[in-house]
């Protein structure tokens, strides 16, 4: 029972990172109808920015919030400069742009910061809270930071005029334009928010997996799995899906003998295939019916 509780809590911690990535993926999917394959690399690059700021002597939380702001500006710039010119292009062209962004961020990070593995500091103490042996302080902190961030995003999207305008622009751009919503800028802000959310995920997972240009490859797959499991039409569902993937991955790796730590990534791949085959809309997604 102790092992089950420990693995479940650890799964919730890593699931918080997956949930952040899944939410970022869904926000861009709703704006473009495509998955951003560069989402993980954008988060990785942002984490290198945070590492550089900390190396220059800035306190962790100052570097943290500066990185979030820089990432937001970077995501907005990417939409304005790179994505917007191809928004009316064929689907294949847009997918190639996303893959190109993935390669560019990965290569530039390796060129600037090198491919050596770098330790990334955790802002949380090493000693467990109140002497508990079930979950470490970093895992507890990851859950806390993730929940605060998700709550802020929820309040912003659901209860502010700008958030309402963003939802309208994503769901029905033509109608939104008729009521005066600047759809282009709403989509750009969505990209900025997705980049900022991804940067938080990168900074939270870096102390666990260490910092290097390929650190987010597996995390992005888990994020995709969470988004598909929860439903790409439901940001809240994607968040729940991310937590579910984290817990399921840990429990399968612990209790299924032939999986272990070496094959845990296959859990995400199996989930992606299973959801696409049996419930493409996800657990909380909306089935869209198109008239022909």
C-alpha positions as CSV (number, residue, x, y, z in Angstrom):
1,X,0.0,0.0,0.0
2,X,2.8,2.4,0.8
3,X,4.5,1.7,-2.6
4,X,1.1,2.3,-4.3
5,X,0.6,5.6,-2.6
6,X,4.2,6.7,-3.2
7,X,4.0,5.9,-6.9
8,X,0.6,7.6,-7.2
9,X,1.8,10.8,-5.6
10,X,5.0,10.8,-7.8
11,X,2.8,10.2,-10.8
12,X,0.7,13.2,-9.9
13,X,3.9,15.3,-9.7
14,X,5.2,14.2,-13.1
15,X,1.6,14.3,-14.4
16,X,1.5,18.0,-13.5
17,X,4.3,18.6,-16.0
18,X,2.5,16.5,-18.6
19,X,-0.7,18.4,-17.9
20,X,1.1,21.7,-18.5
21,X,2.5,20.5,-21.9
22,X,-0.9,19.0,-22.8
23,X,-2.6,22.4,-22.1
24,X,0.0,24.3,-24.2
25,X,-0.5,21.8,-27.0
26,X,-4.3,22.1,-26.9
27,X,-4.2,25.9,-26.8
28,X,-2.2,26.0,-30.1
29,X,-4.3,23.2,-31.6
30,X,-7.5,25.1,-31.0
31,X,-5.9,28.1,-32.8
32,X,-4.4,26.3,-35.7
33,X,-6.0,22.9,-35.9
34,X,-2.5,21.4,-35.8
35,X,-0.2,20.0,-33.1
36,X,2.8,22.1,-32.5
37,X,5.6,19.6,-32.7
38,X,8.1,22.3,-31.5
39,X,6.3,22.8,-28.2
40,X,8.8,20.6,-26.3
41,X,11.8,22.3,-27.9
42,X,10.4,25.7,-27.1
43,X,10.0,24.7,-23.5
44,X,13.6,23.3,-23.5
45,X,15.0,26.5,-24.9
46,X,13.1,28.6,-22.3
47,X,14.6,26.4,-19.6
48,X,18.1,27.1,-21.0
49,X,17.2,30.8,-20.7
50,X,16.3,30.3,-17.1
51,X,19.6,28.4,-16.5
52,X,21.5,31.3,-18.0
53,X,19.8,33.9,-15.8
54,X,20.5,31.8,-12.7
55,X,24.1,31.4,-13.8
56,X,24.4,35.1,-14.1
57,X,23.5,35.4,-10.4
58,X,19.8,36.1,-10.4
59,X,17.7,34.4,-7.6
60,X,15.7,31.4,-8.8
61,X,12.3,32.9,-8.6
62,X,13.4,36.2,-10.3
63,X,14.8,34.1,-13.2
64,X,11.6,32.0,-13.2
65,X,9.3,34.9,-13.7
66,X,11.6,36.6,-16.2
67,X,11.8,33.4,-18.2
68,X,8.0,33.2,-18.3
69,X,7.8,36.7,-19.6
70,X,10.5,36.2,-22.2
71,X,8.8,32.9,-23.3
72,X,5.5,34.7,-23.7
73,X,7.1,37.4,-25.9
74,X,8.9,34.7,-27.8
75,X,5.8,32.7,-28.5
76,X,3.9,35.8,-29.6
77,X,6.8,36.7,-32.0
78,X,6.8,33.2,-33.5
79,X,3.1,33.5,-34.3
80,X,3.5,36.9,-35.8
81,X,6.7,36.3,-37.8
82,X,6.6,32.6,-38.7
83,X,3.2,31.1,-38.3
84,X,0.9,33.9,-39.5
85,X,2.4,34.1,-43.0
86,X,1.5,30.4,-43.6
87,X,-1.9,30.3,-41.8
88,X,-3.7,30.1,-45.2
89,X,-1.2,27.6,-46.7
90,X,-1.9,23.9,-47.2
91,X,-1.9,21.7,-44.2
92,X,1.4,20.0,-45.2
93,X,3.2,23.4,-45.4
94,X,2.1,24.3,-41.9
95,X,3.2,20.9,-40.5
96,X,6.6,21.3,-42.1
97,X,6.9,24.8,-40.5
98,X,6.3,23.2,-37.0
99,X,8.8,20.5,-37.7
100,X,11.3,23.1,-38.9
101,X,10.8,25.0,-35.6
102,X,11.6,21.8,-33.7
103,X,14.8,21.3,-35.6
104,X,15.8,25.0,-35.3
105,X,15.3,25.2,-31.6
106,X,17.1,21.9,-30.9
107,X,20.0,22.9,-33.1
108,X,20.4,26.4,-31.8
109,X,20.2,25.2,-28.2
110,X,23.0,22.7,-28.9
111,X,25.0,25.3,-30.7
112,X,24.7,28.0,-28.0
113,X,24.6,25.9,-24.8
114,X,26.3,22.7,-26.1
115,X,25.0,19.1,-25.7
116,X,26.6,18.5,-22.3
117,X,24.2,17.6,-19.5
118,X,23.8,20.4,-17.1
119,X,22.3,20.3,-13.6
120,X,19.3,22.6,-13.0
121,X,18.5,23.8,-9.5
122,X,15.3,23.0,-7.7
123,X,13.8,25.9,-5.7
124,X,12.4,23.5,-3.1
125,X,14.3,22.0,-0.1
126,X,15.6,18.5,-0.1
127,X,14.0,17.4,3.2
128,X,10.4,16.1,2.8
129,X,7.6,18.1,4.3
130,X,6.7,17.1,7.9
131,X,9.0,14.1,7.6
132,X,6.8,12.2,5.2
133,X,8.3,9.4,3.1
134,X,5.7,9.3,0.4
135,X,6.6,12.3,-1.8
136,X,9.7,14.6,-2.0
137,X,9.6,18.3,-1.7
138,X,10.4,18.9,-5.3
139,X,7.5,16.7,-6.4
140,X,5.2,18.5,-3.9
141,X,6.4,21.8,-5.2
142,X,5.8,20.7,-8.8
143,X,2.2,19.8,-8.0
144,X,1.7,23.2,-6.2
145,X,3.3,25.3,-9.0
146,X,1.3,23.4,-11.6
147,X,-2.0,23.8,-9.8
148,X,-1.5,27.5,-9.2
149,X,-0.5,28.1,-12.9
150,X,-3.5,26.1,-14.1
151,X,-5.9,28.0,-11.8
152,X,-4.5,31.3,-13.1
153,X,-4.9,30.2,-16.7
154,X,-8.5,29.0,-16.0
155,X,-9.5,32.3,-14.4
156,X,-7.9,34.3,-17.2
157,X,-9.6,32.3,-20.0
158,X,-13.0,31.9,-18.3
159,X,-13.5,35.2,-16.4
160,X,-11.7,38.0,-18.2
161,X,-12.7,39.9,-21.4
162,X,-9.4,39.1,-23.1
163,X,-9.8,35.4,-22.3
164,X,-13.3,35.4,-23.6
165,X,-12.1,37.1,-26.8
166,X,-9.4,34.4,-27.2
167,X,-11.9,31.6,-26.8
168,X,-14.2,33.2,-29.4
169,X,-11.3,33.7,-31.8
170,X,-10.3,30.1,-31.5
171,X,-13.8,28.6,-31.8
172,X,-15.3,30.8,-34.5
173,X,-12.9,33.3,-36.0
174,X,-15.4,34.6,-38.6
175,X,-18.1,35.4,-36.0
176,X,-15.5,36.9,-33.7
177,X,-14.4,39.3,-36.4
178,X,-17.9,40.5,-36.8
179,X,-18.1,41.6,-33.2
180,X,-14.8,43.4,-33.3
181,X,-12.4,40.8,-31.9
182,X,-8.9,41.2,-33.4
183,X,-8.6,37.5,-34.2
184,X,-5.0,37.6,-35.3
185,X,-3.7,39.1,-32.1
186,X,-5.9,36.8,-30.0
187,X,-4.2,33.8,-31.7
188,X,-0.8,35.4,-31.1
189,X,-1.5,35.8,-27.4
190,X,-2.6,32.2,-27.4
191,X,0.8,31.2,-28.7
192,X,2.5,33.4,-26.1
193,X,0.5,31.8,-23.3
194,X,1.3,28.3,-24.6
195,X,5.0,29.2,-24.7
196,X,4.9,30.6,-21.2
197,X,3.1,27.5,-19.9
198,X,5.6,25.3,-21.6
199,X,8.5,27.2,-20.0
200,X,7.0,26.4,-16.5
201,X,6.9,22.7,-17.4
202,X,10.5,22.8,-18.6
203,X,11.8,24.5,-15.4
204,X,9.8,22.0,-13.2
205,X,11.1,18.9,-15.0
206,X,14.7,20.0,-15.6
207,X,15.9,19.2,-12.0
208,X,14.6,15.6,-12.5
209,X,15.8,14.8,-16.1
210,X,18.7,17.3,-16.2
211,X,19.1,20.0,-18.8
212,X,20.2,19.2,-22.3
213,X,18.7,19.9,-25.8
214,X,16.8,16.6,-26.0
215,X,15.3,16.7,-22.5
216,X,11.7,17.4,-23.7
217,X,11.4,14.7,-26.4
218,X,9.8,12.1,-24.2
219,X,7.9,14.7,-22.2
220,X,6.2,16.0,-25.3
221,X,5.0,12.5,-26.2
222,X,3.5,12.2,-22.8
223,X,1.9,15.7,-23.3
224,X,0.4,14.6,-26.6
225,X,-0.9,11.4,-24.9
226,X,-2.5,13.5,-22.2
227,X,-4.0,15.9,-24.7
228,X,-5.5,13.1,-26.7
229,X,-6.7,11.2,-23.7
230,X,-8.5,14.2,-22.2
231,X,-9.6,15.6,-25.6
232,X,-8.0,18.2,-27.8
233,X,-11.2,20.2,-27.8
234,X,-11.2,20.5,-24.0
235,X,-8.3,22.3,-22.3
236,X,-9.6,21.1,-18.9
237,X,-9.8,17.6,-20.2
238,X,-6.2,17.8,-21.5
239,X,-5.1,18.8,-18.0
240,X,-6.9,15.9,-16.4
241,X,-5.5,13.6,-19.2
242,X,-1.9,14.8,-18.3
243,X,-2.4,13.9,-14.7
244,X,-3.9,10.5,-15.6
245,X,-1.0,9.7,-17.9
246,X,1.5,10.5,-15.2
247,X,-0.1,8.2,-12.6
248,X,-0.7,5.5,-15.2
249,X,2.9,5.6,-16.4
250,X,4.2,5.2,-12.8
251,X,1.9,2.4,-11.8
252,X,2.4,0.4,-15.0
253,X,6.2,0.9,-14.7
254,X,6.0,-0.4,-11.1
255,X,3.5,-3.2,-11.3
256,X,3.9,-4.6,-14.8
257,X,7.2,-6.6,-14.7
258,X,8.2,-6.5,-18.3
259,X,7.7,-2.7,-18.6
260,X,9.9,-1.3,-15.8
261,X,11.6,2.1,-16.3
262,X,13.1,1.1,-19.7
263,X,9.7,0.8,-21.5
264,X,7.7,3.4,-19.7
265,X,7.6,5.6,-22.7
266,X,5.7,2.9,-24.6
267,X,2.8,3.6,-22.2
268,X,2.4,7.0,-23.9
269,X,2.6,5.5,-27.4
270,X,0.1,2.8,-26.6
271,X,-2.3,5.4,-25.1
272,X,-2.0,7.6,-28.2
273,X,-2.8,4.7,-30.6
274,X,-5.6,3.4,-28.4
275,X,-7.3,6.8,-28.1
276,X,-7.1,7.4,-31.8
277,X,-8.6,4.0,-32.5
278,X,-11.3,3.8,-30.0
279,X,-12.2,7.3,-28.8
280,X,-10.7,10.0,-31.1
281,X,-12.5,12.8,-29.3
282,X,-10.9,11.8,-26.0
283,X,-12.6,11.3,-22.6
284,X,-13.8,14.9,-22.3
285,X,-13.7,16.1,-25.8
286,X,-16.6,17.1,-28.0
287,X,-17.4,15.1,-31.1
288,X,-17.5,17.4,-34.1
289,X,-19.9,16.5,-36.9
290,X,-19.4,18.1,-40.2
291,X,-22.1,18.2,-42.9
292,X,-20.9,17.3,-46.4
